[in-house]
Every structure is written in C-alpha cells, then in structure tokens.
C-alpha cells in the first residue's frame, strides 16, 4: 500500500510540476506577447513620426534646393559675366577690337539678364563695349591708314575710265535709237518700262545682289547706343569717380559724333566733359589739355577756324604750365613726362599755323572771286555793243506816179481871227 501511495504522490507531484511549468510558460508567452505588442506599437508610432518628419524634411529641402540652385546659377552667371568683361578689357588694351567686342557683347547680355538693362552694374560693360565698337568702325572707315589716298586715286582713275567708256556706249546707243523708226520704239516701250520697273525694285537691295536689312545697325550706331546707355547710368551717380568716368564717356560720344560727321553734337558732349574735368582735376592736367585739343579739332572740322585756334592755344597754355610745374620736381617720372610734353607742343603749334594758313588762303580766294566778279560786271557796263541792223523795220513812202503832173497838195487849216 505504501508503495502505491508513494507512486500516486509522485504522480501528483509530477502533475503539479507540469501544471506549474505550463503556467510559467503561459505567463512567459503572455509577457512576450505583451512586450511584442508594446514594441510594435512603439515602432509603429515611431515610424509614423519618422514618416511625418521625413515628409517635412523632404518638403523643406525641395524649396531650399531650388533657392540654392538659383543662387548657384546666379553666382555662376555673375562669374561668367565678370570673366567676359575682364577678357574684353584685356583684348581692348592689346588692340584686338573684334575679340573685345565679342566678349563684351556677351557680358552685356548676361549683366542685363541678371541686373536689368539700366542697372549701374552694366555701365562699365556698356562703356567698354562702345569703345571697342568705335575702334572697329574706325578700322572699317580707314583700314589701311595713309595708303587710303593712293588707293582712292587709283579708284577714281578707274571710275573715270569706266565713265568715259559708259559715255561712249551711251552715245552709240543714242544714235542707234535715233536711227530706229518710231514704230519700233513704240513697240519696245513696254520692254523699257519693264526694265525701269525692275531697276527701281533693285534699288532696295544691295548692289552686289544681297538683300539689305533696314533694321541692321552698323558698329558706329551700336557704339553710340552703348555709350549713350553708359552716359545715362553714370549721370544718376553722385560720386567723384563716377563723374570723372562720365566725362570720359562724353569724350567717346564726341568721337563717335565726329566719325559720323555730326560736329555740333560732338562739340556739345566734349564741352560738357571739359566742364567736369576743369571742376575736378588740376589746372595743369594733361587730360584737360587733351580735351581742349579735341574740342579744337571738332571746331576745325565744323569750319570755325577762330574757335579752333582758341582751343588749341589754350591747350598749349595748359601744357606749358605743366612743364613748369614738372621742372620743380626731381622725380624721374616727372622728367619723362616733361620730355613727352615738349615733343607734343611743336605738333600743336604746327596745327595752329596750318589752320591760320588755310583761313588766310580761303579769305584770299574769296576776295579774289569778289574782285573778279566786280571787274566783270564793270566791264559789261562800259562795253559798247554794235548797233543792230533795223533797216527791215523802216517803212518806205510809196513814189508818186509820173503821169500825174500836179504837185502834191498841201492842206491848209482854216484860221480864225478875233476880228471876224
């Protein structure tokens, strides 16, 4: 019995252990499940927070990136424009005006896109671009310098020979037309009208057969437009430096006007430049002397010889005063500048003498022409012209017939006296 009891007790103990094990397992599973649920909920919450934050971060950097891209593009454009400006100025200094004009044109376009056409950042580029175009136009007008006169003479001789040939051919054609009957000319009248209409249509085209664009602007006109923009922008500034640059721009505008043979406009711009430079520069400045010299040339080209000599003489006075001031200095640069000025002065004096000589010659020619006209008119007054034959205008009295012997009767008027 005892053994059975012991076995049952052992079985009960084992069953109790199993139950406890099962309970412990259940408790562990429930705790694990709870922990997993908690972790899952935390993960879901954190994922939601992360997704929201990521969306916010993704949305904000998009706008920031756009702004950064715009800033980067602007900085790159500015850098490119600055490079083109520096390259154009470099080409302008060494005399490569075509390359300078190309680079400066690109710089003008970029600066205009960034800042606007009338922004002060564009003024320097406009000025340098206008200078490059001015030099290009000068080369186009006189590409070979002093050899132009020789070429002009040869061209004139060729043209004169061609004109002679054309005159001969025209005379031959005229005789041929005169020899043709009238009917032939009338039949060919329609053809002649067609030819003249075709020639009128061709007047709008280039003589070489190329179409001419009326809106095309040459280098000189474009130079004027660029310099005028720079002048307008610099006039809005109030600093001394910008005002001196304005004076330089005005001088370049005057040069363009001289090339375009608008001497009055050139004198106006150069006079304004002279006023600015006299106000801001020393009295013995070589820049003032150069301005006076250019004004003298402009007046000479306009035909005002007296004003031209006045301005050139004033330029001489400024240079002579500059030499006196430089003599008081012991600097090597001062000595070099003095030598340069002393070499310039004889040229200006020679120019003044040439102007005076041309004026004297012109006045003598005028006086000679007036005297010749006066003598010719007096000679016409005192010249006795031969009498013309008017015998054919005189009426002759008819002769009396010979058969009539009676003399011509003379009619007597009856006289009345007071006595009757």
C-alpha positions as CSV (number, residue, x, y, z in Angstrom):
1,X,0.0,0.0,0.0
2,X,2.7,2.3,0.9
3,X,4.3,1.9,-2.4
4,X,1.1,2.7,-4.3
5,X,0.6,5.7,-2.2
6,X,4.2,6.8,-2.8
7,X,3.7,6.3,-6.6
8,X,0.4,8.3,-6.5
9,X,2.1,11.1,-4.6
10,X,4.9,11.1,-7.1
11,X,2.5,11.2,-9.9
12,X,0.7,14.1,-8.2
13,X,4.0,15.9,-7.7
14,X,4.9,15.4,-11.4
15,X,1.4,16.6,-12.4
16,X,1.8,19.7,-10.2
17,X,5.2,20.4,-11.8
18,X,3.7,20.1,-15.2
19,X,0.9,22.4,-14.3
20,X,3.3,24.9,-12.9
21,X,5.5,24.6,-15.9
22,X,2.5,25.2,-18.2
23,X,1.5,28.2,-16.1
24,X,5.0,29.6,-16.2
25,X,5.1,29.0,-20.0
26,X,1.8,30.8,-20.4
27,X,3.0,33.7,-18.3
28,X,6.2,33.9,-20.3
29,X,4.3,33.8,-23.5
30,X,1.8,36.4,-22.4
31,X,4.7,38.7,-21.3
32,X,6.5,38.2,-24.5
33,X,3.3,38.9,-26.5
34,X,2.7,42.0,-24.4
35,X,6.2,43.1,-24.9
36,X,6.0,42.4,-28.7
37,X,2.7,44.4,-28.8
38,X,4.2,47.2,-26.9
39,X,7.3,47.2,-29.2
40,X,5.2,47.0,-32.3
41,X,3.1,49.9,-31.1
42,X,6.2,51.9,-30.3
43,X,7.7,51.0,-33.6
44,X,4.5,52.0,-35.4
45,X,4.4,55.3,-33.6
46,X,8.0,56.0,-34.2
47,X,7.6,55.0,-37.9
48,X,4.7,57.4,-38.1
49,X,6.7,60.2,-36.5
50,X,9.6,59.3,-38.8
51,X,7.5,59.3,-41.9
52,X,6.0,62.7,-40.9
53,X,9.4,64.2,-40.1
54,X,10.8,62.7,-43.3
55,X,8.0,64.2,-45.3
56,X,8.6,67.5,-43.7
57,X,12.3,67.2,-44.3
58,X,11.7,66.1,-47.9
59,X,9.3,69.1,-48.5
60,X,11.6,71.7,-46.9
61,X,14.8,70.8,-48.6
62,X,13.0,70.8,-52.0
63,X,12.3,74.6,-51.6
64,X,15.8,75.1,-50.2
65,X,17.3,73.2,-53.0
66,X,15.5,75.4,-55.6
67,X,16.8,78.5,-53.9
68,X,20.3,77.1,-53.7
69,X,20.1,76.2,-57.4
70,X,19.0,79.7,-58.2
71,X,21.8,81.2,-56.2
72,X,24.3,78.9,-57.7
73,X,23.1,79.8,-61.2
74,X,23.2,83.5,-60.4
75,X,26.7,83.2,-59.0
76,X,27.9,81.2,-62.0
77,X,26.3,83.8,-64.3
78,X,28.0,86.6,-62.5
79,X,31.3,84.8,-62.5
80,X,30.9,84.2,-66.3
81,X,30.0,87.8,-66.9
82,X,33.0,89.1,-64.9
83,X,35.3,86.8,-66.9
84,X,33.9,88.0,-70.2
85,X,34.3,91.6,-69.0
86,X,37.9,91.1,-68.0
87,X,38.7,89.3,-71.2
88,X,37.1,92.1,-73.3
89,X,39.0,94.8,-71.5
90,X,42.2,92.8,-72.0
91,X,41.6,92.5,-75.7
92,X,40.8,96.1,-75.9
93,X,44.1,97.1,-74.3
94,X,46.1,95.0,-76.8
95,X,44.2,96.3,-79.8
96,X,42.2,93.1,-80.7
97,X,39.0,95.0,-81.1
98,X,36.9,92.3,-82.7
99,X,37.6,89.8,-79.9
100,X,36.9,92.6,-77.3
101,X,33.6,93.4,-78.9
102,X,32.6,89.7,-78.9
103,X,33.4,89.2,-75.2
104,X,31.9,92.4,-74.1
105,X,28.7,91.8,-76.1
106,X,28.3,88.5,-74.2
107,X,29.0,90.2,-70.9
108,X,26.4,92.9,-71.7
109,X,23.8,90.2,-72.3
110,X,24.5,88.4,-69.1
111,X,24.6,91.5,-66.9
112,X,21.3,92.7,-68.5
113,X,19.6,89.4,-67.6
114,X,20.9,89.5,-64.0
115,X,20.5,93.1,-63.0
116,X,18.4,94.7,-65.7
117,X,19.3,96.9,-68.7
118,X,19.6,100.2,-66.8
119,X,21.4,98.8,-63.7
120,X,24.6,100.5,-62.6
121,X,26.4,97.2,-62.8
122,X,26.0,97.3,-66.6
123,X,27.6,100.8,-67.1
124,X,31.2,99.7,-67.2
125,X,30.4,96.9,-69.7
126,X,28.4,99.3,-71.9
127,X,31.3,101.8,-71.9
128,X,34.0,99.3,-72.9
129,X,31.7,97.7,-75.5
130,X,31.1,101.1,-77.0
131,X,34.8,101.8,-77.1
132,X,35.5,98.5,-78.9
133,X,32.8,99.2,-81.5
134,X,34.1,102.7,-82.1
135,X,37.6,101.4,-82.8
136,X,36.1,98.7,-85.1
137,X,34.2,101.4,-87.1
138,X,37.4,103.4,-87.4
139,X,39.2,100.5,-88.9
140,X,36.4,99.9,-91.3
141,X,36.4,103.5,-92.4
142,X,40.2,103.7,-92.8
143,X,41.6,100.2,-92.8
144,X,45.0,101.0,-94.3
145,X,45.8,104.4,-92.8
146,X,47.7,106.7,-95.1
147,X,47.6,104.3,-98.0
148,X,44.0,105.2,-98.5
149,X,44.8,108.3,-100.6
150,X,46.8,106.3,-103.1
151,X,44.0,103.7,-103.4
152,X,41.4,106.5,-103.7
153,X,43.3,108.0,-106.6
154,X,43.6,104.7,-108.4
155,X,39.9,104.0,-107.8
156,X,39.0,107.5,-109.1
157,X,41.1,106.9,-112.2
158,X,39.3,103.5,-112.8
159,X,36.0,105.1,-112.3
160,X,36.8,108.0,-114.7
161,X,37.9,105.5,-117.4
162,X,34.7,103.5,-116.8
163,X,32.6,106.7,-117.1
164,X,34.3,107.5,-120.4
165,X,33.5,104.1,-121.7
166,X,30.0,104.4,-120.5
167,X,29.6,107.8,-122.2
168,X,30.8,106.3,-125.4
169,X,28.5,103.4,-125.2
170,X,25.6,105.7,-124.3
171,X,26.3,107.9,-127.3
172,X,26.3,104.9,-129.6
173,X,23.0,103.7,-128.1
174,X,21.5,107.1,-128.5
175,X,22.5,107.2,-132.2
176,X,21.0,103.7,-132.6
177,X,17.7,104.8,-131.1
178,X,17.6,107.9,-133.3
179,X,18.1,105.7,-136.4
180,X,15.3,103.3,-135.4
181,X,11.8,104.1,-136.7
182,X,9.2,105.4,-134.4
183,X,7.1,102.3,-134.6
184,X,9.9,100.1,-133.3
185,X,10.4,102.4,-130.4
186,X,6.7,102.3,-129.5
187,X,6.7,98.5,-129.8
188,X,9.6,98.3,-127.4
189,X,8.1,100.8,-125.0
190,X,6.7,98.1,-122.8
191,X,10.0,96.4,-122.5
192,X,11.7,99.6,-121.5
193,X,9.0,100.2,-118.8
194,X,9.6,96.7,-117.5
195,X,13.4,97.3,-117.3
196,X,12.9,100.6,-115.5
197,X,10.5,99.0,-113.0
198,X,12.9,96.1,-112.4
199,X,15.7,98.6,-111.8
200,X,13.5,100.5,-109.3
201,X,12.8,97.3,-107.5
202,X,16.5,96.5,-107.3
203,X,17.2,99.8,-105.6
204,X,16.0,98.4,-102.3
205,X,18.7,95.6,-102.5
206,X,22.4,95.6,-102.2
207,X,24.2,96.4,-105.5
208,X,26.0,93.1,-105.1
209,X,22.7,91.2,-105.2
210,X,22.4,90.7,-101.4
211,X,19.3,91.7,-99.5
212,X,19.7,94.7,-97.3
213,X,18.1,94.6,-93.9
214,X,16.8,98.1,-93.0
215,X,16.9,97.2,-89.3
216,X,20.6,96.3,-89.4
217,X,22.7,98.5,-87.2
218,X,26.4,99.2,-88.0
219,X,29.2,99.3,-85.5
220,X,29.2,103.1,-85.2
221,X,25.5,103.3,-84.5
222,X,25.7,100.5,-81.9
223,X,28.7,102.2,-80.3
224,X,26.6,105.3,-79.9
225,X,23.8,103.4,-78.3
226,X,26.1,101.6,-75.8
227,X,27.9,104.8,-74.9
228,X,24.6,106.7,-74.5
229,X,23.3,104.0,-72.1
230,X,26.5,104.3,-70.1
231,X,26.2,108.1,-70.1
232,X,22.6,107.8,-68.8
233,X,23.6,105.4,-66.0
234,X,26.7,107.4,-64.9
235,X,24.6,110.6,-64.7
236,X,22.5,109.1,-62.0
237,X,25.5,108.6,-59.7
238,X,26.9,111.3,-57.5
239,X,30.4,110.1,-56.6
240,X,33.5,111.9,-57.9
241,X,34.8,108.8,-59.5
242,X,31.6,108.1,-61.5
243,X,31.6,111.8,-62.6
244,X,35.1,111.5,-64.0
245,X,34.1,108.3,-65.8
246,X,31.1,110.2,-67.2
247,X,33.5,112.8,-68.6
248,X,35.4,110.1,-70.3
249,X,32.2,108.6,-71.7
250,X,31.2,112.0,-73.0
251,X,34.5,112.3,-74.9
252,X,33.9,108.9,-76.5
253,X,30.4,110.1,-77.5
254,X,32.1,113.1,-79.1
255,X,34.5,110.8,-81.1
256,X,31.5,108.8,-82.4
257,X,29.8,112.0,-83.5
258,X,32.9,113.2,-85.3
259,X,33.2,109.8,-87.1
260,X,29.5,110.3,-88.0
261,X,30.2,113.9,-89.1
262,X,27.9,115.3,-86.5
263,X,30.3,118.0,-85.3
264,X,27.8,120.1,-83.4
265,X,26.8,117.2,-81.2
266,X,30.4,116.3,-80.7
267,X,31.2,119.8,-79.5
268,X,28.3,119.7,-77.0
269,X,29.4,116.4,-75.4
270,X,33.1,117.5,-75.3
271,X,32.2,120.9,-73.8
272,X,30.3,119.1,-71.0
273,X,33.3,116.8,-70.5
274,X,35.6,119.8,-70.3
275,X,33.4,121.5,-67.6
276,X,33.5,118.3,-65.5
277,X,37.3,117.9,-65.8
278,X,38.1,121.5,-65.0
279,X,35.9,121.2,-61.9
280,X,37.6,118.0,-60.6
281,X,41.1,118.0,-62.0
282,X,44.1,120.3,-61.5
283,X,44.6,123.2,-63.9
284,X,47.7,121.7,-65.4
285,X,46.2,118.3,-66.0
286,X,47.2,116.7,-69.3
287,X,43.6,115.3,-69.5
288,X,42.3,118.9,-69.7
289,X,44.8,119.7,-72.4
290,X,43.7,116.7,-74.4
291,X,40.1,117.7,-74.0
292,X,40.9,121.2,-75.3
293,X,42.8,119.8,-78.2
294,X,39.9,117.5,-79.2
295,X,37.5,120.4,-79.0
296,X,39.7,122.5,-81.2
297,X,39.7,119.7,-83.8
298,X,35.9,119.4,-83.6
299,X,35.6,123.2,-84.3
300,X,38.1,123.0,-87.1
301,X,36.0,120.2,-88.8
302,X,32.9,122.2,-88.3
303,X,34.5,125.2,-90.1
304,X,35.1,127.5,-87.1
305,X,38.7,128.3,-87.6
306,X,38.9,131.0,-84.9
307,X,37.4,128.8,-82.2
308,X,39.7,126.0,-83.2
309,X,42.8,128.1,-82.8
310,X,41.5,129.4,-79.5
311,X,41.1,126.0,-78.0
312,X,44.4,124.7,-79.4
313,X,46.2,127.8,-78.0
314,X,44.5,127.1,-74.6
315,X,45.7,123.5,-74.7
316,X,49.2,124.8,-75.3
317,X,49.0,127.1,-72.3
318,X,48.0,124.2,-70.1
319,X,50.9,122.0,-71.3
320,X,53.4,124.8,-70.8
321,X,52.1,125.3,-67.3
322,X,52.5,121.6,-66.7
323,X,56.1,121.7,-67.9
324,X,56.9,124.5,-65.4
325,X,55.4,122.5,-62.5
326,X,57.3,119.4,-63.5
327,X,60.6,121.3,-63.6
328,X,60.2,121.9,-59.8
329,X,60.2,118.1,-59.3
330,X,63.3,115.9,-59.3
331,X,61.4,112.6,-59.9
332,X,62.4,110.5,-63.0
333,X,58.8,110.1,-64.0
334,X,58.4,113.9,-63.9
335,X,61.4,114.3,-66.2
336,X,60.0,111.7,-68.6
337,X,56.6,113.4,-68.7
338,X,58.3,116.7,-69.4
339,X,60.1,115.2,-72.3
340,X,56.9,113.8,-73.7
341,X,55.0,117.1,-73.4
342,X,57.9,119.0,-75.0
343,X,57.6,116.7,-78.0
344,X,53.9,117.3,-78.3
345,X,53.9,121.1,-78.2
346,X,55.5,121.7,-81.7
347,X,52.8,119.5,-83.3
348,X,50.1,121.6,-81.7
349,X,51.8,124.8,-82.8
350,X,52.1,123.5,-86.4
351,X,48.4,122.6,-86.3
352,X,47.5,126.1,-85.3
353,X,49.7,127.6,-88.1
354,X,48.1,125.3,-90.6
355,X,44.6,126.4,-89.6
356,X,45.6,130.0,-89.8
357,X,47.2,129.5,-93.2
358,X,44.1,127.7,-94.6
359,X,41.9,130.5,-93.3
360,X,44.2,133.1,-94.9
361,X,44.1,131.2,-98.2
362,X,40.4,130.9,-98.1
363,X,39.9,134.6,-97.4
364,X,42.2,135.5,-100.3
365,X,40.3,133.2,-102.6
366,X,37.0,134.8,-101.5
367,X,38.4,138.4,-102.1
368,X,39.8,137.3,-105.5
369,X,36.4,135.9,-106.5
370,X,34.6,139.1,-105.4
371,X,37.1,141.3,-107.2
372,X,36.8,139.2,-110.4
373,X,33.0,139.4,-110.3
374,X,33.2,143.2,-109.7
375,X,35.5,143.7,-112.7
376,X,33.4,141.5,-114.9
377,X,30.3,143.5,-114.0
378,X,32.0,146.8,-114.7
379,X,33.4,145.6,-118.0
380,X,29.9,144.7,-119.1
381,X,28.6,148.1,-118.2
382,X,31.2,150.0,-120.2
383,X,31.3,147.7,-123.2
384,X,29.8,149.4,-126.4
385,X,27.7,146.9,-128.3
386,X,27.5,147.3,-132.1
387,X,24.2,148.7,-133.4
388,X,21.9,146.1,-134.9
389,X,20.5,146.5,-138.5
390,X,16.9,147.7,-138.3
391,X,16.5,148.7,-141.9
392,X,14.0,146.0,-142.5
393,X,11.8,147.6,-139.9
394,X,11.6,151.0,-141.6
395,X,8.6,151.6,-143.8
396,X,9.3,153.5,-147.2
397,X,6.9,156.1,-148.6
398,X,5.4,155.0,-152.0
399,X,6.6,157.0,-155.1
400,X,4.2,159.4,-156.9
401,X,3.1,158.3,-160.3
402,X,4.9,160.0,-163.2
403,X,1.7,160.6,-165.2
404,X,0.3,162.9,-162.6
405,X,1.9,166.3,-163.2
406,X,0.2,168.1,-160.4
407,X,2.2,168.6,-157.3
408,X,1.2,167.2,-154.1
409,X,-1.4,169.2,-152.5
410,X,-0.8,170.6,-149.0
411,X,-3.9,171.0,-146.9
412,X,-4.2,174.3,-145.2
413,X,-6.0,174.6,-141.9
414,X,-8.6,177.4,-141.7
415,X,-7.5,180.1,-139.3
416,X,-10.0,182.2,-137.4
417,X,-9.2,185.6,-136.0
418,X,-10.8,187.6,-133.3
419,X,-11.7,190.4,-135.8
420,X,-14.1,188.1,-137.7
